[in-house]
Amino acid sequence: MKQPLLLLASLSFAFSVYADNHNIDSFSKAKRLLEKQVYYDNKITLYCNAQFDYQKHVMPPAGFNTTKYVKRSKKVEWEHVVPAENFGRTFVEWREGDSACISSKGKAFKGRRCAEKTNKEYRYMQADMFNLYPAIGSVNALRKNYNFTMLPAEQNSFGSCAMKINNRKAEPPVTSRGRIARTYLYMEQNYQHYHMSQSQQKLMNAWDKMYPVDDWECQRAERIAKLQGNKNEIVESRCLISGKI
């Protein structure tokens, strides 16, 4: 019985190694590919369903408003649905820095800049296109690295856009919850540097069941898989069950 078990373990290890992004380690390149080869015919933001164009100009929905980061509300940005800080701080370079992280003025630095400079595994995670979605810049800025949850019924934070942010928590609109959930599940499944809390896992599993995949989510996953060289097995399995692929 030992040999089959060893074989199974080896296959499982091989799958885990190649299930994540090991092709694109540039955040800038990932954004360019998303703009030109994934979202070229579906230029709609994740949270507010706002249209954007090739110059990254956003056309917010009627009734959208914000009192902070007003200039950024005019541009689309690529948001890490699982925030970069939430997995980045598991890297020692992010927390403590590295001997290579010295500025031109001789000052040591750490955080995202250091992790990006010195750790390729971090760069792969940061550039994973399955975790990147277009968002109105001000929404991206105000969401920060806050976890998603269900907030009390109250006025939306952005007028007609049903995105809520309060007390360092965020509640996304119904239309985006399924995609968010399957992104979180993908990131945890494929990267040892990211783990959800028990409460976050419960919420994402619930959203995954409550808000099924649509045609665009399946098409998006297929396009990214061809460019990035790995699949989002979570999304693919839901698309197969639903008959969308």
One Martini backbone bead per residue (centre of mass of N, CA, C, O) as a GRO file, in nm:
protein
  245
    1MET     BB    1   0.051   0.066  -0.010
    2LYS     BB    2   0.285   0.276  -0.026
    3GLN     BB    3   0.317   0.338  -0.329
    4PRO     BB    4   0.038   0.467  -0.392
    5LEU     BB    5   0.067   0.688  -0.175
    6LEU     BB    6   0.321   0.816  -0.294
    7LEU     BB    7   0.199   0.881  -0.568
    8LEU     BB    8  -0.029   1.060  -0.467
    9ALA     BB    9   0.154   1.266  -0.327
   10SER     BB   10   0.311   1.348  -0.582
   11LEU     BB   11   0.067   1.448  -0.744
   12SER     BB   12  -0.025   1.658  -0.541
   13PHE     BB   13   0.234   1.823  -0.545
   14ALA     BB   14   0.238   1.887  -0.846
   15PHE     BB   15  -0.030   2.038  -0.850
   16SER     BB   16   0.043   2.260  -0.641
   17VAL     BB   17   0.277   2.384  -0.800
   18TYR     BB   18   0.087   2.434  -1.086
   19ALA     BB   19  -0.180   2.597  -0.978
   20ASP     BB   20  -0.026   2.849  -0.992
   21ASN     BB   21   0.151   3.127  -1.053
   22HIS     BB   22   0.443   3.073  -1.303
   23ASN     BB   23   0.461   3.328  -1.534
   24ILE     BB   24   0.373   3.604  -1.382
   25ASP     BB   25   0.586   3.874  -1.215
   26SER     BB   26   0.418   4.131  -1.328
   27PHE     BB   27   0.200   4.372  -1.253
   28SER     BB   28   0.206   4.542  -1.512
   29LYS     BB   29   0.157   4.308  -1.709
   30ALA     BB   30  -0.111   4.210  -1.594
   31LYS     BB   31  -0.268   4.471  -1.654
   32ARG     BB   32  -0.228   4.472  -1.961
   33LEU     BB   33  -0.362   4.200  -2.018
   34LEU     BB   34  -0.638   4.266  -1.905
   35GLU     BB   35  -0.701   4.508  -2.087
   36LYS     BB   36  -0.632   4.362  -2.383
   37GLN     BB   37  -0.717   4.021  -2.326
   38VAL     BB   38  -0.985   4.029  -2.131
   39TYR     BB   39  -1.150   4.334  -2.118
   40TYR     BB   40  -1.201   4.438  -2.418
   41ASP     BB   41  -1.541   4.344  -2.407
   42ASN     BB   42  -1.561   4.410  -2.062
   43LYS     BB   43  -1.576   4.728  -1.935
   44ILE     BB   44  -1.629   4.638  -1.606
   45THR     BB   45  -1.672   4.685  -1.289
   46LEU     BB   46  -1.712   4.514  -1.000
   47TYR     BB   47  -1.888   4.700  -0.792
   48CYS     BB   48  -2.042   4.936  -1.002
   49ASN     BB   49  -2.073   4.889  -1.310
   50ALA     BB   50  -1.852   5.051  -1.459
   51GLN     BB   51  -1.737   5.215  -1.722
   52PHE     BB   52  -1.447   5.177  -1.943
   53ASP     BB   53  -1.157   5.269  -2.114
   54TYR     BB   54  -0.847   5.278  -2.281
   55GLN     BB   55  -0.773   5.538  -2.079
   56LYS     BB   56  -0.911   5.467  -1.787
   57HIS     BB   57  -1.185   5.583  -1.800
   58VAL     BB   58  -1.460   5.659  -1.594
   59MET     BB   59  -1.824   5.580  -1.584
   60PRO     BB   60  -2.020   5.644  -1.360
   61PRO     BB   61  -2.295   5.597  -1.218
   62ALA     BB   62  -2.576   5.719  -1.151
   63GLY     BB   63  -2.524   5.856  -0.821
   64PHE     BB   64  -2.236   5.868  -0.783
   65ASN     BB   65  -2.030   5.905  -0.476
   66THR     BB   66  -1.755   6.104  -0.326
   67THR     BB   67  -1.530   6.255  -0.067
   68LYS     BB   68  -1.292   6.068  -0.157
   69TYR     BB   69  -1.076   6.040  -0.398
   70VAL     BB   70  -1.190   6.201  -0.650
   71LYS     BB   71  -0.976   6.169  -0.876
   72ARG     BB   72  -0.988   5.846  -0.871
   73SER     BB   73  -1.292   5.832  -0.987
   74LYS     BB   74  -1.181   5.871  -1.303
   75LYS     BB   75  -1.037   5.590  -1.259
   76VAL     BB   76  -0.900   5.290  -1.327
   77GLU     BB   77  -0.830   5.004  -1.119
   78TRP     BB   78  -0.635   4.730  -0.987
   79GLU     BB   79  -0.773   4.499  -0.774
   80HIS     BB   80  -0.716   4.326  -0.483
   81VAL     BB   81  -0.930   4.124  -0.344
   82VAL     BB   82  -0.689   4.003  -0.218
   83PRO     BB   83  -0.494   4.168  -0.043
   84ALA     BB   84  -0.160   4.221  -0.053
   85GLU     BB   85  -0.119   4.254   0.256
   86ASN     BB   86  -0.258   3.978   0.349
   87PHE     BB   87   0.001   3.822   0.212
   88GLY     BB   88   0.262   3.997   0.237
   89ARG     BB   89   0.303   3.978   0.561
   90THR     BB   90   0.419   3.671   0.534
   91PHE     BB   91   0.670   3.812   0.446
   92VAL     BB   92   0.974   3.901   0.562
   93GLU     BB   93   1.027   4.149   0.375
   94TRP     BB   94   0.779   4.304   0.466
   95ARG     BB   95   0.835   4.309   0.782
   96GLU     BB   96   1.187   4.342   0.778
   97GLY     BB   97   1.329   4.306   0.522
   98ASP     BB   98   1.645   4.363   0.335
   99SER     BB   99   1.965   4.395   0.224
  100ALA     BB  100   1.848   4.497  -0.069
  101CYS     BB  101   1.673   4.726   0.095
  102ILE     BB  102   1.816   5.007  -0.042
  103SER     BB  103   1.841   5.315  -0.095
  104SER     BB  104   2.008   5.576  -0.256
  105LYS     BB  105   2.036   5.700   0.058
  106GLY     BB  106   2.072   5.437   0.260
  107LYS     BB  107   1.776   5.340   0.319
  108ALA     BB  108   1.577   5.133   0.474
  109PHE     BB  109   1.328   4.895   0.354
  110LYS     BB  110   0.987   4.781   0.336
  111GLY     BB  111   0.738   4.593   0.236
  112ARG     BB  112   0.621   4.587  -0.076
  113ARG     BB  113   0.883   4.686  -0.212
  114CYS     BB  114   1.066   4.458  -0.101
  115ALA     BB  115   0.909   4.205  -0.188
  116GLU     BB  116   0.918   4.275  -0.492
  117LYS     BB  117   1.233   4.283  -0.520
  118THR     BB  118   1.315   3.982  -0.359
  119ASN     BB  119   1.030   3.808  -0.416
  120LYS     BB  120   0.896   3.596  -0.644
  121GLU     BB  121   0.648   3.479  -0.503
  122TYR     BB  122   0.518   3.749  -0.453
  123ARG     BB  123   0.497   3.839  -0.750
  124TYR     BB  124   0.304   3.616  -0.836
  125MET     BB  125   0.074   3.695  -0.647
  126GLN     BB  126   0.044   3.996  -0.736
  127ALA     BB  127   0.001   3.894  -1.060
  128ASP     BB  128  -0.259   3.749  -1.023
  129MET     BB  129  -0.538   3.767  -1.230
  130PHE     BB  130  -0.763   3.633  -1.053
  131ASN     BB  131  -0.715   3.886  -0.828
  132LEU     BB  132  -0.792   4.095  -1.063
  133TYR     BB  133  -0.985   4.404  -1.066
  134PRO     BB  134  -1.190   4.640  -1.170
  135ALA     BB  135  -1.189   4.980  -1.029
  136ILE     BB  136  -1.270   5.242  -0.882
  137GLY     BB  137  -1.033   5.425  -0.738
  138SER     BB  138  -1.186   5.516  -0.474
  139VAL     BB  139  -1.277   5.232  -0.393
  140ASN     BB  140  -1.001   5.107  -0.369
  141ALA     BB  141  -0.889   5.308  -0.157
  142LEU     BB  142  -1.119   5.258   0.069
  143ARG     BB  143  -1.091   4.947   0.103
  144LYS     BB  144  -0.813   4.847   0.102
  145ASN     BB  145  -0.763   4.567   0.348
  146TYR     BB  146  -1.047   4.487   0.390
  147ASN     BB  147  -1.275   4.286   0.497
  148PHE     BB  148  -1.538   4.087   0.435
  149THR     BB  149  -1.891   4.153   0.501
  150MET     BB  150  -2.179   4.206   0.696
  151LEU     BB  151  -2.370   4.490   0.713
  152PRO     BB  152  -2.562   4.707   0.820
  153ALA     BB  153  -2.827   4.874   0.745
  154GLU     BB  154  -2.729   5.131   0.513
  155GLN     BB  155  -2.583   5.365   0.365
  156ASN     BB  156  -2.411   5.398   0.107
  157SER     BB  157  -2.079   5.501   0.024
  158PHE     BB  158  -2.167   5.552  -0.319
  159GLY     BB  159  -2.459   5.567  -0.345
  160SER     BB  160  -2.559   5.381  -0.615
  161CYS     BB  161  -2.332   5.216  -0.502
  162ALA     BB  162  -2.340   4.896  -0.319
  163MET     BB  163  -2.091   4.993  -0.145
  164LYS     BB  164  -1.953   4.909   0.176
  165ILE     BB  165  -1.787   5.119   0.432
  166ASN     BB  166  -1.705   5.016   0.776
  167ASN     BB  167  -1.503   4.976   1.030
  168ARG     BB  168  -1.290   4.810   0.853
  169LYS     BB  169  -1.519   4.725   0.646
  170ALA     BB  170  -1.677   4.521   0.377
  171GLU     BB  171  -1.958   4.541   0.139
  172PRO     BB  172  -2.059   4.395  -0.132
  173PRO     BB  173  -2.227   4.356  -0.390
  174VAL     BB  174  -2.417   4.109  -0.511
  175THR     BB  175  -2.281   4.094  -0.807
  176SER     BB  176  -1.975   4.023  -0.662
  177ARG     BB  177  -1.969   3.781  -0.451
  178GLY     BB  178  -1.899   3.528  -0.615
  179ARG     BB  179  -1.626   3.623  -0.732
  180ILE     BB  180  -1.495   3.676  -0.462
  181ALA     BB  181  -1.517   3.397  -0.336
  182ARG     BB  182  -1.357   3.238  -0.567
  183THR     BB  183  -1.097   3.397  -0.516
  184TYR     BB  184  -1.040   3.321  -0.225
  185LEU     BB  185  -1.041   3.011  -0.269
  186TYR     BB  186  -0.807   3.010  -0.469
  187MET     BB  187  -0.584   3.140  -0.297
  188GLU     BB  188  -0.589   2.927  -0.071
  189GLN     BB  189  -0.544   2.670  -0.245
  190ASN     BB  190  -0.253   2.787  -0.397
  191TYR     BB  191  -0.139   2.949  -0.128
  192GLN     BB  192   0.063   2.936   0.155
  193HIS     BB  193   0.042   3.268   0.211
  194TYR     BB  194  -0.280   3.196   0.237
  195HIS     BB  195  -0.533   3.253   0.500
  196MET     BB  196  -0.830   3.214   0.628
  197SER     BB  197  -1.059   3.267   0.828
  198GLN     BB  198  -1.326   3.109   0.950
  199SER     BB  199  -1.533   3.335   0.885
  200GLN     BB  200  -1.441   3.384   0.591
  201GLN     BB  201  -1.485   3.100   0.487
  202LYS     BB  202  -1.789   3.085   0.544
  203LEU     BB  203  -1.872   3.323   0.365
  204MET     BB  204  -1.751   3.223   0.092
  205ASN     BB  205  -1.912   2.961   0.077
  206ALA     BB  206  -2.187   3.099   0.074
  207TRP     BB  207  -2.148   3.280  -0.177
  208ASP     BB  208  -2.086   3.054  -0.376
  209LYS     BB  209  -2.379   2.930  -0.351
  210MET     BB  210  -2.565   3.193  -0.389
  211TYR     BB  211  -2.354   3.295  -0.637
  212PRO     BB  212  -2.334   3.211  -0.938
  213VAL     BB  213  -2.212   3.170  -1.226
  214ASP     BB  214  -2.134   3.333  -1.521
  215ASP     BB  215  -2.032   3.383  -1.834
  216TRP     BB  216  -1.803   3.588  -1.768
  217GLU     BB  217  -1.651   3.434  -1.551
  218CYS     BB  218  -1.576   3.196  -1.739
  219GLN     BB  219  -1.434   3.357  -1.961
  220ARG     BB  220  -1.222   3.494  -1.788
  221ALA     BB  221  -1.084   3.232  -1.687
  222GLU     BB  222  -0.999   3.130  -1.966
  223ARG     BB  223  -0.820   3.368  -2.048
  224ILE     BB  224  -0.622   3.360  -1.812
  225ALA     BB  225  -0.521   3.069  -1.842
  226LYS     BB  226  -0.380   3.117  -2.120
  227LEU     BB  227  -0.181   3.343  -2.009
  228GLN     BB  228  -0.079   3.208  -1.718
  229GLY     BB  229  -0.094   2.866  -1.703
  230ASN     BB  230  -0.350   2.856  -1.509
  231LYS     BB  231  -0.614   2.754  -1.307
  232ASN     BB  232  -0.944   2.803  -1.183
  233GLU     BB  233  -1.086   2.544  -1.028
  234ILE     BB  234  -1.330   2.668  -0.898
  235VAL     BB  235  -1.462   2.794  -1.147
  236GLU     BB  236  -1.455   2.556  -1.343
  237SER     BB  237  -1.640   2.366  -1.180
  238ARG     BB  238  -1.890   2.556  -1.189
  239CYS     BB  239  -1.909   2.571  -1.500
  240LEU     BB  240  -1.952   2.272  -1.553
  241ILE     BB  241  -2.209   2.229  -1.384
  242SER     BB  242  -2.369   2.470  -1.545
  243GLY     BB  243  -2.280   2.456  -1.864
  244LYS     BB  244  -2.068   2.706  -1.956
  245ILE     BB  245  -1.829   2.478  -2.076
   0.00000   0.00000   0.00000
